[in-house]
Amino acid sequence: MTEAMGCAKFPSNSAVNVIPTRQVMKELSHLDEKGRARMVDVTAKSPTLRRAVARGKVRMRPETAALIQEGGIPKGDVFSTARIAGIMAAKKTGELIPMCHPLELTGIEVLFSCDAAAGEVAVEAKVQTVGRTGVEMEAMTAVGVAALTIYDMCKAVDREIVITDIRLMSKEGGKSGAFVRPKP
């Protein structure tokens, strides 16, 4: 991509953005025949049970993770607040990600696992619906916003917090079938 298209040039050791060729654009479901963005029409699809699980990590100083576990963060209960933020984010994904369909979600669960000694909080979101399109983006959005909320609530005591590894772990339902991330 070029600066004329609104993208800055990155140093040579960064990932390279490539403009899709016409053939590739024909295969991309979110582009019409002229290469313009569009939301995919899923009207003809039959509703099926769709589930997705996403995970991410929040890395911090061990002392910060211990404060979270002890309820010692000045802003309050970090996990309760981050859980609510993740649930709200999953419900708003269609408003945040341009080509996502607004979905009627039937279940959202946001879970945390804290390893204070390692200075790490694992975030997991499980989302489901009965619908015409999947919930992968909703699960990843829930993880991302829950992680950002952890950062926001803890930044006064630790400015070096890092959010990392947000990824889809599994999905089921729909035409493309199931996906389970291989173990490393």
TORPA-4810 file (N, C-alpha, C, O; in nm, 3 decimals):
<nodes>
NODE_1_0.085_-0.117_0.000_0.000_0.000_0.000_0.090_0.123_0.000_0.202_0.118_0.050_M
NODE_2_0.041_0.229_-0.054_0.124_0.348_-0.067_0.078_0.458_0.026_-0.032_0.453_0.081_T
NODE_3_0.165_0.559_0.042_0.128_0.673_0.125_0.008_0.745_0.065_-0.072_0.803_0.138_E
NODE_4_-0.004_0.744_-0.066_-0.118_0.809_-0.132_-0.250_0.745_-0.091_-0.355_0.810_-0.095_A
NODE_5_-0.246_0.618_-0.051_-0.368_0.548_-0.008_-0.393_0.569_0.140_-0.488_0.512_0.194_M
NODE_6_-0.312_0.648_0.207_-0.333_0.675_0.349_-0.255_0.585_0.441_-0.284_0.577_0.560_G
NODE_7_-0.154_0.515_0.388_-0.074_0.426_0.470_0.068_0.478_0.477_0.124_0.519_0.375_C
NODE_8_0.125_0.479_0.593_0.264_0.519_0.609_0.355_0.407_0.564_0.317_0.290_0.565_A
NODE_9_0.475_0.445_0.524_0.574_0.343_0.490_0.636_0.293_0.619_0.665_0.372_0.709_K
NODE_10_0.657_0.162_0.628_0.720_0.102_0.744_0.864_0.070_0.711_0.899_0.054_0.594_F
NODE_11_0.948_0.059_0.814_1.087_0.019_0.789_1.091_-0.114_0.715_0.997_-0.192_0.721_P
NODE_12_1.202_-0.139_0.646_1.213_-0.257_0.561_1.197_-0.389_0.636_1.169_-0.491_0.573_S
NODE_13_1.215_-0.391_0.767_1.201_-0.517_0.840_1.058_-0.543_0.884_1.032_-0.642_0.953_N
NODE_14_0.962_-0.458_0.846_0.822_-0.476_0.883_0.749_-0.559_0.779_0.798_-0.579_0.667_S
NODE_15_0.632_-0.607_0.817_0.548_-0.682_0.724_0.509_-0.591_0.607_0.495_-0.470_0.623_A
NODE_16_0.493_-0.649_0.492_0.461_-0.574_0.371_0.313_-0.589_0.341_0.261_-0.701_0.342_V
NODE_17_0.246_-0.478_0.314_0.107_-0.483_0.271_0.105_-0.495_0.120_0.180_-0.427_0.051_N
NODE_18_0.020_-0.583_0.068_0.013_-0.604_-0.075_-0.128_-0.573_-0.122_-0.225_-0.616_-0.059_V
NODE_19_-0.140_-0.498_-0.231_-0.270_-0.468_-0.288_-0.317_-0.592_-0.365_-0.243_-0.642_-0.449_I
NODE_20_-0.438_-0.642_-0.336_-0.485_-0.763_-0.404_-0.496_-0.743_-0.554_-0.533_-0.635_-0.601_P
NODE_21_-0.464_-0.848_-0.629_-0.484_-0.846_-0.774_-0.632_-0.862_-0.802_-0.708_-0.899_-0.712_T
NODE_22_-0.675_-0.836_-0.924_-0.817_-0.851_-0.960_-0.865_-0.993_-0.934_-0.977_-1.012_-0.888_R
NODE_23_-0.782_-1.094_-0.964_-0.823_-1.233_-0.942_-0.847_-1.259_-0.793_-0.947_-1.319_-0.755_Q
NODE_24_-0.756_-1.213_-0.710_-0.773_-1.231_-0.565_-0.896_-1.156_-0.518_-0.971_-1.207_-0.435_V
NODE_25_-0.919_-1.034_-0.568_-1.036_-0.956_-0.526_-1.165_-1.029_-0.558_-1.262_-1.018_-0.483_M
NODE_26_-1.170_-1.102_-0.669_-1.291_-1.178_-0.704_-1.320_-1.287_-0.601_-1.435_-1.324_-0.580_K
NODE_27_-1.214_-1.338_-0.538_-1.229_-1.445_-0.440_-1.259_-1.394_-0.300_-1.300_-1.472_-0.214_E
NODE_28_-1.239_-1.266_-0.274_-1.264_-1.209_-0.142_-1.412_-1.178_-0.127_-1.469_-1.104_-0.207_L
NODE_29_-1.474_-1.234_-0.025_-1.619_-1.222_-0.010_-1.666_-1.082_0.027_-1.783_-1.049_0.007_S
NODE_30_-1.579_-1.000_0.080_-1.619_-0.866_0.123_-1.591_-0.758_0.018_-1.597_-0.639_0.048_H
NODE_31_-1.559_-0.801_-0.104_-1.540_-0.707_-0.213_-1.634_-0.743_-0.327_-1.652_-0.861_-0.359_L
NODE_32_-1.694_-0.641_-0.389_-1.779_-0.668_-0.505_-1.692_-0.682_-0.629_-1.570_-0.678_-0.620_D
NODE_33_-1.754_-0.699_-0.745_-1.680_-0.722_-0.869_-1.591_-0.605_-0.909_-1.500_-0.622_-0.991_E
NODE_34_-1.614_-0.487_-0.855_-1.531_-0.370_-0.884_-1.430_-0.342_-0.773_-1.360_-0.240_-0.777_K
NODE_35_-1.420_-0.433_-0.675_-1.324_-0.416_-0.568_-1.370_-0.325_-0.455_-1.289_-0.285_-0.371_G
NODE_36_-1.498_-0.292_-0.453_-1.552_-0.206_-0.348_-1.595_-0.291_-0.229_-1.643_-0.403_-0.244_R
NODE_37_-1.577_-0.235_-0.110_-1.615_-0.306_0.013_-1.766_-0.324_0.019_-1.843_-0.237_-0.021_A
NODE_38_-1.807_-0.440_0.071_-1.949_-0.468_0.091_-1.963_-0.569_0.204_-1.869_-0.643_0.235_R
NODE_39_-2.079_-0.570_0.265_-2.107_-0.673_0.364_-2.170_-0.790_0.291_-2.262_-0.773_0.211_M
NODE_40_-2.121_-0.909_0.318_-2.168_-1.030_0.251_-2.316_-1.052_0.280_-2.360_-1.036_0.394_V
NODE_41_-2.392_-1.090_0.178_-2.535_-1.120_0.193_-2.548_-1.265_0.239_-2.512_-1.358_0.166_D
NODE_42_-2.598_-1.285_0.360_-2.613_-1.420_0.415_-2.759_-1.463_0.421_-2.793_-1.560_0.490_V
NODE_43_-2.845_-1.391_0.350_-2.989_-1.418_0.355_-3.023_-1.563_0.323_-3.108_-1.622_0.390_T
NODE_44_-2.959_-1.621_0.225_-2.993_-1.756_0.181_-2.936_-1.866_0.272_-2.975_-1.982_0.260_A
NODE_45_-2.847_-1.831_0.360_-2.788_-1.931_0.449_-2.889_-1.973_0.555_-2.971_-1.893_0.600_K
NODE_46_-2.883_-2.100_0.594_-2.969_-2.150_0.701_-2.904_-2.123_0.836_-2.783_-2.140_0.850_S
NODE_47_-2.982_-2.082_0.934_-2.926_-2.062_1.068_-2.878_-2.195_1.126_-2.947_-2.297_1.118_P
NODE_48_-2.760_-2.194_1.185_-2.705_-2.311_1.253_-2.642_-2.264_1.383_-2.618_-2.144_1.402_T
NODE_49_-2.616_-2.358_1.473_-2.547_-2.326_1.597_-2.402_-2.288_1.563_-2.333_-2.364_1.495_L
NODE_50_-2.359_-2.174_1.610_-2.222_-2.126_1.586_-2.158_-2.099_1.721_-2.218_-2.037_1.808_R
NODE_51_-2.036_-2.146_1.737_-1.961_-2.123_1.861_-1.818_-2.084_1.825_-1.763_-2.127_1.723_R
NODE_52_-1.759_-2.001_1.910_-1.619_-1.966_1.894_-1.556_-1.942_2.030_-1.621_-1.894_2.123_A
NODE_53_-1.428_-1.977_2.040_-1.349_-1.952_2.160_-1.225_-1.876_2.118_-1.156_-1.915_2.023_V
NODE_54_-1.196_-1.767_2.187_-1.076_-1.688_2.161_-1.000_-1.670_2.291_-1.057_-1.677_2.400_A
NODE_55_-0.870_-1.646_2.279_-0.786_-1.624_2.396_-0.686_-1.513_2.370_-0.656_-1.480_2.255_R
NODE_56_-0.637_-1.456_2.477_-0.532_-1.356_2.472_-0.461_-1.352_2.605_-0.503_-1.417_2.701_G
NODE_57_-0.353_-1.275_2.611_-0.275_-1.263_2.734_-0.252_-1.116_2.766_-0.242_-1.031_2.677_K
NODE_58_-0.243_-1.089_2.895_-0.204_-0.958_2.942_-0.083_-0.981_3.032_-0.092_-1.046_3.136_V
NODE_59_0.032_-0.926_2.988_0.156_-0.945_3.065_0.187_-0.818_3.143_0.169_-0.707_3.093_R
NODE_60_0.233_-0.837_3.265_0.257_-0.724_3.357_0.362_-0.765_3.458_0.410_-0.878_3.457_M
NODE_61_0.398_-0.672_3.545_0.489_-0.706_3.654_0.419_-0.805_3.747_0.298_-0.795_3.768_R
NODE_62_0.492_-0.899_3.803_0.431_-0.994_3.897_0.359_-0.924_4.013_0.257_-0.973_4.061_P
NODE_63_0.412_-0.811_4.057_0.350_-0.737_4.167_0.210_-0.687_4.128_0.119_-0.683_4.210_E
NODE_64_0.196_-0.649_4.002_0.067_-0.600_3.953_-0.034_-0.714_3.950_-0.149_-0.698_3.993_T
NODE_65_0.009_-0.829_3.899_-0.080_-0.946_3.895_-0.122_-0.986_4.036_-0.237_-1.023_4.059_A
NODE_66_-0.029_-0.978_4.130_-0.062_-1.010_4.270_-0.164_-0.911_4.325_-0.255_-0.950_4.398_A
NODE_67_-0.149_-0.784_4.292_-0.247_-0.683_4.336_-0.386_-0.713_4.280_-0.487_-0.698_4.350_L
NODE_68_-0.392_-0.756_4.154_-0.521_-0.792_4.095_-0.585_-0.905_4.174_-0.702_-0.898_4.211_I
NODE_69_-0.507_-1.009_4.201_-0.559_-1.125_4.275_-0.604_-1.087_4.416_-0.702_-1.141_4.466_Q
NODE_70_-0.534_-0.995_4.478_-0.566_-0.954_4.615_-0.677_-0.850_4.622_-0.721_-0.815_4.732_E
NODE_71_-0.722_-0.801_4.508_-0.822_-0.695_4.507_-0.765_-0.561_4.548_-0.836_-0.476_4.601_G
NODE_72_-0.634_-0.541_4.524_-0.567_-0.420_4.568_-0.549_-0.312_4.462_-0.478_-0.214_4.486_G
NODE_73_-0.610_-0.327_4.347_-0.600_-0.225_4.243_-0.692_-0.109_4.281_-0.811_-0.132_4.307_I
NODE_74_-0.642_0.014_4.285_-0.723_0.129_4.331_-0.855_0.149_4.256_-0.951_0.199_4.316_P
NODE_75_-0.863_0.112_4.129_-0.987_0.134_4.053_-1.095_0.032_4.085_-1.210_0.051_4.046_K
NODE_76_-1.061_-0.076_4.156_-1.164_-0.172_4.194_-1.138_-0.312_4.144_-1.025_-0.349_4.113_G
NODE_77_-1.245_-0.391_4.137_-1.240_-0.532_4.099_-1.210_-0.545_3.949_-1.299_-0.526_3.866_D
NODE_78_-1.087_-0.576_3.917_-1.041_-0.579_3.778_-1.116_-0.684_3.697_-1.164_-0.654_3.588_V
NODE_79_-1.127_-0.805_3.748_-1.187_-0.912_3.669_-1.337_-0.891_3.646_-1.387_-0.918_3.537_F
NODE_80_-1.409_-0.844_3.746_-1.553_-0.818_3.727_-1.575_-0.710_3.622_-1.663_-0.722_3.536_S
NODE_81_-1.496_-0.604_3.630_-1.511_-0.495_3.534_-1.472_-0.540_3.394_-1.542_-0.510_3.297_T
NODE_82_-1.360_-0.612_3.382_-1.315_-0.660_3.250_-1.413_-0.762_3.191_-1.432_-0.765_3.070_A
NODE_83_-1.474_-0.844_3.277_-1.573_-0.941_3.228_-1.693_-0.869_3.167_-1.738_-0.905_3.058_R
NODE_84_-1.743_-0.770_3.236_-1.858_-0.694_3.183_-1.819_-0.622_3.054_-1.897_-0.620_2.959_I
NODE_85_-1.699_-0.564_3.050_-1.653_-0.495_2.929_-1.644_-0.592_2.811_-1.684_-0.558_2.700_A
NODE_86_-1.592_-0.713_2.835_-1.582_-0.813_2.728_-1.718_-0.855_2.676_-1.737_-0.870_2.556_G
NODE_87_-1.813_-0.875_2.767_-1.949_-0.913_2.726_-2.012_-0.801_2.643_-2.071_-0.827_2.538_I
NODE_88_-1.999_-0.678_2.691_-2.054_-0.564_2.616_-1.990_-0.552_2.478_-2.058_-0.524_2.379_M
NODE_89_-1.859_-0.574_2.472_-1.787_-0.563_2.344_-1.834_-0.668_2.244_-1.853_-0.638_2.126_A
NODE_90_-1.853_-0.791_2.291_-1.901_-0.896_2.201_-2.034_-0.856_2.139_-2.056_-0.877_2.019_A
NODE_91_-2.122_-0.797_2.219_-2.253_-0.756_2.170_-2.245_-0.640_2.072_-2.336_-0.621_1.992_K
NODE_92_-2.138_-0.562_2.077_-2.123_-0.443_1.992_-2.031_-0.467_1.872_-2.003_-0.373_1.797_K
NODE_93_-1.985_-0.588_1.851_-1.887_-0.615_1.745_-1.935_-0.567_1.608_-1.857_-0.511_1.532_T
NODE_94_-2.062_-0.589_1.576_-2.115_-0.545_1.447_-2.111_-0.395_1.428_-2.115_-0.346_1.315_G
NODE_95_-2.102_-0.320_1.538_-2.090_-0.174_1.530_-1.944_-0.130_1.521_-1.916_-0.018_1.477_E
NODE_96_-1.852_-0.215_1.563_-1.711_-0.179_1.568_-1.632_-0.225_1.445_-1.544_-0.153_1.398_L
NODE_97_-1.662_-0.343_1.394_-1.590_-0.400_1.280_-1.677_-0.382_1.156_-1.786_-0.439_1.149_I
NODE_98_-1.632_-0.305_1.059_-1.719_-0.262_0.949_-1.796_-0.371_0.874_-1.912_-0.349_0.841_P
NODE_99_-1.737_-0.484_0.847_-1.805_-0.585_0.765_-1.871_-0.697_0.847_-1.920_-0.794_0.789_M
NODE_100_-1.872_-0.684_0.979_-1.937_-0.784_1.063_-2.088_-0.760_1.066_-2.134_-0.646_1.071_C
NODE_101_-2.162_-0.868_1.062_-2.307_-0.860_1.073_-2.346_-0.840_1.219_-2.283_-0.898_1.308_H
NODE_102_-2.447_-0.759_1.246_-2.497_-0.753_1.384_-2.565_-0.886_1.415_-2.649_-0.933_1.338_P
NODE_103_-2.530_-0.946_1.527_-2.580_-1.079_1.559_-2.657_-1.080_1.690_-2.630_-1.001_1.780_L
NODE_104_-2.753_-1.170_1.698_-2.821_-1.196_1.824_-2.744_-1.307_1.894_-2.761_-1.425_1.864_E
NODE_105_-2.660_-1.268_1.987_-2.578_-1.366_2.058_-2.662_-1.433_2.165_-2.740_-1.368_2.235_L
NODE_106_-2.644_-1.565_2.178_-2.724_-1.640_2.275_-2.643_-1.678_2.399_-2.700_-1.726_2.497_T
NODE_107_-2.513_-1.658_2.394_-2.430_-1.687_2.510_-2.294_-1.622_2.496_-2.233_-1.625_2.389_G
NODE_108_-2.247_-1.561_2.605_-2.113_-1.501_2.610_-2.056_-1.530_2.748_-2.119_-1.503_2.850_I
NODE_109_-1.935_-1.586_2.749_-1.868_-1.613_2.875_-1.725_-1.559_2.863_-1.655_-1.589_2.766_E
NODE_110_-1.683_-1.480_2.960_-1.546_-1.427_2.963_-1.480_-1.476_3.091_-1.530_-1.454_3.201_V
NODE_111_-1.366_-1.543_3.075_-1.297_-1.608_3.187_-1.154_-1.556_3.199_-1.094_-1.514_3.101_L
NODE_112_-1.100_-1.560_3.321_-0.965_-1.514_3.347_-0.889_-1.618_3.427_-0.946_-1.689_3.510_F
NODE_113_-0.759_-1.627_3.400_-0.669_-1.711_3.476_-0.545_-1.627_3.504_-0.481_-1.578_3.412_S
NODE_114_-0.512_-1.611_3.632_-0.402_-1.525_3.670_-0.286_-1.607_3.725_-0.302_-1.687_3.817_C
NODE_115_-0.168_-1.587_3.666_-0.045_-1.647_3.717_0.040_-1.531_3.768_0.117_-1.472_3.692_D
NODE_116_0.024_-1.498_3.896_0.091_-1.380_3.953_0.243_-1.393_3.944_0.311_-1.295_3.915_A
NODE_117_0.296_-1.511_3.970_0.442_-1.530_3.967_0.499_-1.500_3.828_0.609_-1.446_3.817_A
NODE_118_0.425_-1.534_3.724_0.469_-1.509_3.587_0.429_-1.369_3.539_0.475_-1.324_3.435_A
NODE_119_0.343_-1.301_3.615_0.296_-1.170_3.574_0.208_-1.177_3.451_0.223_-1.098_3.357_G
NODE_120_0.117_-1.273_3.451_0.036_-1.295_3.330_-0.110_-1.325_3.366_-0.139_-1.402_3.458_E
NODE_121_-0.200_-1.262_3.292_-0.342_-1.292_3.301_-0.384_-1.345_3.165_-0.366_-1.279_3.063_V
NODE_122_-0.441_-1.465_3.164_-0.498_-1.521_3.041_-0.645_-1.483_3.036_-0.716_-1.492_3.136_A
NODE_123_-0.690_-1.441_2.919_-0.830_-1.403_2.898_-0.888_-1.498_2.795_-0.826_-1.524_2.691_V
NODE_124_-1.007_-1.551_2.822_-1.075_-1.641_2.728_-1.219_-1.597_2.713_-1.286_-1.565_2.812_E
NODE_125_-1.268_-1.596_2.590_-1.408_-1.566_2.564_-1.469_-1.680_2.485_-1.410_-1.731_2.390_A
NODE_126_-1.590_-1.719_2.526_-1.669_-1.821_2.457_-1.799_-1.754_2.415_-1.871_-1.699_2.499_K
NODE_127_-1.828_-1.758_2.286_-1.947_-1.691_2.234_-2.024_-1.789_2.147_-1.966_-1.872_2.077_V
NODE_128_-2.157_-1.779_2.154_-2.239_-1.865_2.066_-2.365_-1.794_2.023_-2.411_-1.698_2.084_Q
NODE_129_-2.421_-1.847_1.914_-2.546_-1.798_1.859_-2.605_-1.908_1.772_-2.539_-2.006_1.739_T
NODE_130_-2.729_-1.890_1.735_-2.789_-1.967_1.627_-2.812_-1.865_1.518_-2.899_-1.778_1.531_V
NODE_131_-2.735_-1.875_1.411_-2.744_-1.771_1.309_-2.685_-1.815_1.178_-2.650_-1.931_1.157_G
NODE_132_-2.675_-1.717_1.087_-2.629_-1.741_0.951_-2.480_-1.713_0.932_-2.424_-1.740_0.825_R
NODE_133_-2.416_-1.659_1.033_-2.274_-1.628_1.025_-2.208_-1.651_1.160_-2.274_-1.651_1.264_T
NODE_134_-2.076_-1.672_1.157_-2.003_-1.713_1.276_-1.979_-1.603_1.378_-2.008_-1.486_1.353_G
NODE_135_-1.925_-1.643_1.491_-1.904_-1.551_1.603_-1.756_-1.539_1.641_-1.723_-1.504_1.754_V
NODE_136_-1.668_-1.567_1.546_-1.525_-1.557_1.573_-1.484_-1.414_1.611_-1.410_-1.393_1.707_E
NODE_137_-1.534_-1.317_1.536_-1.497_-1.178_1.563_-1.552_-1.132_1.698_-1.488_-1.053_1.768_M
NODE_138_-1.670_-1.180_1.734_-1.729_-1.144_1.863_-1.643_-1.197_1.977_-1.622_-1.128_2.077_E
NODE_139_-1.594_-1.321_1.963_-1.510_-1.379_2.068_-1.378_-1.303_2.079_-1.332_-1.274_2.190_A
NODE_140_-1.315_-1.272_1.966_-1.188_-1.200_1.971_-1.206_-1.056_2.020_-1.119_-1.003_2.089_M
NODE_141_-1.317_-0.993_1.984_-1.344_-0.858_2.033_-1.364_-0.859_2.184_-1.316_-0.770_2.253_T
NODE_142_-1.433_-0.960_2.234_-1.452_-0.972_2.379_-1.318_-0.984_2.451_-1.297_-0.919_2.553_A
NODE_143_-1.228_-1.066_2.398_-1.096_-1.082_2.458_-1.018_-0.951_2.453_-0.959_-0.909_2.553_V
NODE_144_-1.020_-0.886_2.338_-0.945_-0.762_2.323_-0.991_-0.652_2.417_-0.909_-0.585_2.480_G
NODE_145_-1.121_-0.634_2.428_-1.173_-0.528_2.515_-1.157_-0.564_2.662_-1.131_-0.476_2.744_V
NODE_146_-1.172_-0.690_2.697_-1.146_-0.731_2.836_-0.999_-0.704_2.871_-0.970_-0.655_2.980_A
NODE_147_-0.908_-0.736_2.779_-0.766_-0.711_2.803_-0.737_-0.561_2.814_-0.660_-0.519_2.900_A
NODE_148_-0.797_-0.481_2.728_-0.780_-0.336_2.736_-0.833_-0.280_2.868_-0.777_-0.186_2.924_L
NODE_149_-0.940_-0.339_2.917_-0.996_-0.296_3.045_-0.901_-0.329_3.160_-0.886_-0.250_3.253_T
NODE_150_-0.838_-0.445_3.153_-0.738_-0.479_3.254_-0.626_-0.375_3.250_-0.582_-0.326_3.355_I
NODE_151_-0.581_-0.341_3.131_-0.478_-0.237_3.119_-0.525_-0.106_3.180_-0.453_-0.044_3.259_Y
NODE_152_-0.645_-0.064_3.144_-0.697_0.064_3.193_-0.705_0.067_3.346_-0.672_0.167_3.409_D
NODE_153_-0.749_-0.043_3.403_-0.766_-0.045_3.548_-0.633_-0.054_3.623_-0.625_-0.019_3.741_M
NODE_154_-0.528_-0.102_3.555_-0.399_-0.123_3.622_-0.290_-0.026_3.579_-0.181_-0.029_3.636_C
NODE_155_-0.317_0.059_3.483_-0.210_0.146_3.429_-0.152_0.241_3.532_-0.037_0.283_3.517_K
NODE_156_-0.225_0.277_3.635_-0.172_0.367_3.737_-0.061_0.301_3.819_0.024_0.371_3.874_A
NODE_157_-0.060_0.169_3.826_0.044_0.099_3.902_0.147_0.031_3.813_0.252_-0.011_3.861_V
NODE_158_0.118_0.020_3.682_0.211_-0.051_3.592_0.189_-0.003_3.449_0.092_-0.043_3.384_D
NODE_159_0.277_0.082_3.401_0.265_0.136_3.264_0.326_0.045_3.159_0.317_0.074_3.039_R
NODE_160_0.388_-0.065_3.200_0.455_-0.152_3.104_0.372_-0.274_3.066_0.426_-0.370_3.011_E
NODE_161_0.244_-0.273_3.094_0.156_-0.385_3.061_0.153_-0.404_2.910_0.150_-0.308_2.833_I
NODE_162_0.153_-0.531_2.867_0.149_-0.565_2.726_0.031_-0.660_2.701_0.013_-0.759_2.773_V
NODE_163_-0.047_-0.628_2.600_-0.156_-0.716_2.556_-0.104_-0.793_2.436_-0.050_-0.734_2.342_I
NODE_164_-0.120_-0.925_2.438_-0.058_-1.006_2.333_-0.139_-1.132_2.303_-0.227_-1.172_2.379_T
NODE_165_-0.107_-1.191_2.192_-0.156_-1.325_2.153_-0.307_-1.338_2.144_-0.359_-1.445_2.175_D
NODE_166_-0.378_-1.236_2.101_-0.523_-1.251_2.081_-0.542_-1.336_1.957_-0.493_-1.304_1.849_I
NODE_167_-0.615_-1.448_1.975_-0.627_-1.543_1.864_-0.751_-1.630_1.880_-0.802_-1.651_1.991_R
NODE_168_-0.798_-1.679_1.768_-0.909_-1.774_1.766_-0.855_-1.910_1.804_-0.757_-1.957_1.746_L
NODE_169_-0.918_-1.974_1.901_-0.877_-2.108_1.943_-0.959_-2.215_1.875_-0.907_-2.320_1.836_M
NODE_170_-1.089_-2.189_1.860_-1.175_-2.287_1.794_-1.303_-2.220_1.747_-1.343_-2.115_1.797_S
NODE_171_-1.364_-2.283_1.650_-1.496_-2.239_1.603_-1.567_-2.360_1.549_-1.505_-2.455_1.501_K
NODE_172_-1.698_-2.354_1.556_-1.779_-2.463_1.499_-1.907_-2.405_1.442_-1.955_-2.300_1.484_E
NODE_173_-1.961_-2.479_1.345_-2.084_-2.437_1.280_-2.057_-2.373_1.146_-1.948_-2.321_1.120_G
NODE_174_-2.158_-2.378_1.062_-2.147_-2.312_0.933_-2.086_-2.399_0.825_-2.043_-2.512_0.849_G
NODE_175_-2.083_-2.344_0.706_-2.037_-2.413_0.586_-1.889_-2.455_0.594_-1.852_-2.562_0.546_K
NODE_176_-1.807_-2.371_0.654_-1.664_-2.403_0.660_-1.630_-2.506_0.767_-1.516_-2.554_0.772_S
NODE_177_-1.726_-2.542_0.851_-1.705_-2.647_0.950_-1.626_-2.603_1.070_-1.622_-2.484_1.104_G
NODE_178_-1.565_-2.700_1.136_-1.495_-2.674_1.262_-1.350_-2.635_1.238_-1.289_-2.673_1.138_A
NODE_179_-1.297_-2.559_1.332_-1.155_-2.524_1.335_-1.110_-2.536_1.479_-1.176_-2.487_1.570_F
NODE_180_-0.997_-2.601_1.499_-0.933_-2.607_1.630_-0.787_-2.572_1.607_-0.718_-2.637_1.529_V
NODE_181_-0.739_-2.468_1.677_-0.600_-2.427_1.662_-0.510_-2.541_1.708_-0.528_-2.595_1.817_R
NODE_182_-0.413_-2.577_1.623_-0.318_-2.683_1.664_-0.236_-2.637_1.785_-0.204_-2.519_1.798_P
NODE_183_-0.203_-2.730_1.870_-0.120_-2.698_1.986_0.023_-2.677_1.938_0.072_-2.748_1.850_K
NODE_184_0.090_-2.577_1.997_0.228_-2.548_1.953_0.325_-2.658_1.985_0.444_-2.647_1.954_P
</nodes>
